[in-house]
Structures are given as C-alpha cells and as structure tokens.
C-alpha cells in the first residue's frame, strides 16, 4: 500500500511537471489574461492576441505587478487624466512589463481584427 502511494505521488509530480513543460501554465495564464482584458472592454480577438503575447513574454511575477494598474480605493475605474494614468504606470515599477503591454496592444489591435 505504501509503495503504491509513493508511485502515485511520483506520477502526479511527473505529470504536473510535464504539463508545465509542454505549456500548460502558459495556456492557463493566456486565458486568464484574455478574460481580464475582455472584462475591461477590450474586444475578444485583441484580448486573445494580447493574452498570448503577454503570457509568452512576461513572468508570472511581472504579470502580478501589472495588477497595480487596477484602480485603488477612491480612484475611478478608468484614469480620467494623463497624470492619473502615469501614476498607475509608476506603481507597476517594471519597464519591461509596461513595454510588453504597450507593444502587444499596438500589434494586436492591427492584426487581430
């Protein structure tokens, strides 16, 4: 019985590792990014393109940093001025993440329609 549990645990670890190795994490992340972008009003084809590009180019840590773009308590859902928008970008504090989001938005808005 104990040997069987050890074998099952090893198979589970190997299975999870292979799932991640062959892109399982990336696909889940791309889908989550797409869902968030669609919720924010981005058209679905553009959001799908951006989700794929961002999941391929950014680490999970960088994606978490992008959550700082969300409105905080007392802020409007969408920045109403350039200074509010720039303040949210400063909160991200990751130049590469901001560049990937900007380039993905630009590329995807032209190619995903």
N, C-alpha and C positions, 0 to 999 in steps of 0.2 A: 504494500500500500504506500509506504513512504517513498519507494523508488518511483512509483507511478506519479506521485505528486511532484517529485523533483523533475521528472521528464516533462510533465505538463507545464511546469513553471519555465523550464528551459525553452520549450516550444513557444510559449507565449512571448518570452523575451525576444527570441529569434524572429517570430512573426511580426512583432512591433518594430523591430529593427529593420526588417526587410520592407515593411510598409513605409517607413520613413525614408529609407534609402531609395525607393522607387517613386518618390514624390507624393506620398500620402499626406504628409504635413503641408506641403506646398499647395496641393489641391484644396485642402480644407481652408487654409489661410486665404487663398484667392477667392474662394466662395464667400468667406466671411467679409472680406474687403468689399466684394461686389455688393453684398447685401447692405452693408452700411452706406455705401455710396448711393445705391438706389433709394434707400430711406431718406437720404439727404437731398434727393431730387435730381440726381444725375441719371440721364437716360440709360436703360439697361445695357445696350450694346457698348456704350462708352464705359460704363461701370465694369462690365466683364473684361474689357480690354485693360483697363487700369488695374483691376484686381490681379490679373495675371502678371502684368509688368511689375507691379509693386511687390508681389509675393516672390518673384524671381530675383529682384534686385535689393530688397531690404531684409534685414534680420528681424526676428520677432521682437527684439529689444527696440529696434528703430520703429517698428510698427506701433509698439506701445507708446513710444514718445509722441507719435502723431495724434494720440488721444488728447494731447494738450491743446489741440486746435478746437476742441469742443468748448461750447460756452460754459463758463463757470457761473456759480450763483450770482445773480444780479446783472449778468450780461445778456444781451439779445442773442437769439439762436444764430442769427447771421450778423456778422460785423456790419455796422451801419456807416463806418468811415474807414478811410485808409489807415488811420492811426490805430484803430481797434484791430484791424486785420494784421497789421505789422506787429502789434503786441502779442497776438496769438502765435504768430510765426516765431517770435523770440522765445516764447515758452517752450517750443519744441526743442530748441538748442541742439539741432543736428542738421548741419548744412546739406549733407548727402541726402537725407530723408526728404528735405524740402525740395532739392533739385529733382529727385526721382518723381515726386508727386507732380511738380510743375511740368516736367518733360512728358510724363505719362498722360497728363491731362491734355497737353497740346497735341501729342501724337495721336492719341486715341480719339480725340474729338474730330480729327480729319479722316482717320482710317476706319473707324467702327460704324460708319453710317451706311 
